[in-house]
Structure formats: structure tokens, C-alpha cells
């Protein structure tokens, strides 16, 4: 028998694209989120996707997702993540080209590894911010 995966309520709201997990946890603790019509205040309350009716401020999450809530338009979180990834790829491309160019023109064999270390610091910082949900606007 296949076991159906359960996730915490905050994660379920986040996966639906409504908000970040941190924002979802705040909404849940404030009593804005209901599962099957009953208010839930535990962000880790187990839910099974598609089996329970989730609502925010009395509206089903499907309606909230399409209308937008608290300034979060449909797909904005995904677009922001894609933009961050694109920016990181751009940094990497520039560093590779600069390293190859400096090596070819001036014979600076060490330019590429030094630039790569600098980009590594940047990418680690960006990854850390993505994992804990920080942004420059916080």
C-alpha cells in the first residue's frame, strides 16, 4: 500500500505559491488559515495535498492564489527564484570569460581561480538567504 505524503501546513501553503514558509507560519499563528473549516494555529499541522480544504481569511486557497493576497501575485515567488538563479548564472559566465581573457591576454593564470573564490562567497550568501527566506527587503 502506497503511503500518502503529509506535509506541514506552512509548507503546503508555500508549495501552492501563496507565500514563503515564514509568511505562512505567521498567517497560521495569527489564525488566518483554516483546514476543513477549522482554524489551525500550528504551522506544522499535517496536511495531505488534495484531501483537505485549505482556506486563508475564509477564502479557499485556489481563490486566494488567483486573486493574490497580501501583495503576492500569482507566480511572483517562482519568478523571483528564477531571477536569482539567472543572476547567479550571469555572474558565473562573466567570471569564466574574464578569467580566460586575463589568462589569454596577460598570462595571469591565477585570475580565474581568484575570481571564482569571490563568486563562491557571493553564491554561498545567496544560497543561505534562499534557505532561510531572507531578502534584501527584510
N, C-alpha and C positions, 0 to 999 in steps of 0.2 A: 504494500500500500504506500503510495507516494505521500510524503508529508508536505503540507502546505506551509510555505514560509510565512512567518509572522515578523512584523517589524514594529518598532516603537511608533507611536502616533506622530511625534515630531518628524521622524524620518519619512513617514508616509506623506505628510503634507509637503515636505521638501521635495520628495521624488515627483510629486504631482506638479511641481513648478510654481507653487504659490509663493514661496518664501524660502529663506535659509532655515536650517535646523534651529539655529539660535532664535530667530524670529518666531518660528513655530512654537518653540518651548515657551517664549514669552506670552504668545497668544493663548496657549493651553493653560498656563498658570493663571492668566487673567480671567479664565472661564469663558473665553470666546469660542472655544471649539467643543463640538458635541459628537458623540459616536452613537448612532442609532437613537438620536433624540435626547440622549442624556449627557449633561455637561461632564467633561473629564478634565481633571487638573494635573494629571501625571503625564509628562512628555514621553515617558517610556511605556505607556499603556499599550499592550499588544493589540495590533490590528492585522487583519488579513485583507489584502487588497482585493476589492471587488465583492467582498462578502458583507461588508458593513457600510452603512450610510454615514459619511463624514460631512459635517457642516461647520461653517465659520460664520459667526454672527447671525445664525439662523438660516443661512443660505447654503444649499448643497455645494460641495467644493467644485462640481462641474460648472455651476453658475458663477461661482466666485472666480474660477480660472478664466472664464471668458470675459467677464466684466472687469476684472482687475480688482485688487484690494490693496489698500494702504500704499498706493503709488506703484504697485508691482504689476506691470502689464504682462500679457501672455508672452512667454518665451524670453523675457528680459534676462532672467538668471542664466539661461543657456547661452544667450548671445554674449553676455559679459564673460562667461567662461571661455567661449570660443575666441573672443578678442584677446584675452590674456594669453591663450595658447599661441595665437598668431603673433603677438608681440614677442613672445619668447623665441619663436622660430625665426623672426626677423633679426633679433639680437644675435642668435647663433650664426645665421648666414653672414651677417656683417663681420663678425669676428673671424670666421673662417676665411672670408675673402681678404680681410685686412692682414691676417697672419700670412696667408700665401703671398699676397702682394708685397709685404715688407720683406719677406724672405727672398722673393724673386728679385726685387729691385735693389735692396740694400744688403742682402745676405744675412739679415737678422733672423737666424734660426730660432731664437728664443722668443720672438714676438708672439707667435701663435700660442704657445703654452701659457705665457703671461696673461694674454687677453682671455684665454679660456678660464683661467682661475678667477678673473674678475667677473665673467659671466656666470660662473658657478656660484659665486656668492649671491648674485642677483637672483638666480633661479632658485636657490635654496630659500631665500627670503620670500619669494613669490609663492613657492610651494607651501611654506609654513603658513603664510597668510590664507591660502586657499583651504588648507586643512582645518584651521581654527575659525574660518569665516570672517577674518578681518578684511577691511578695505581701507583705502586712503580716506574715505569719507567718515570713518568711525571716529 
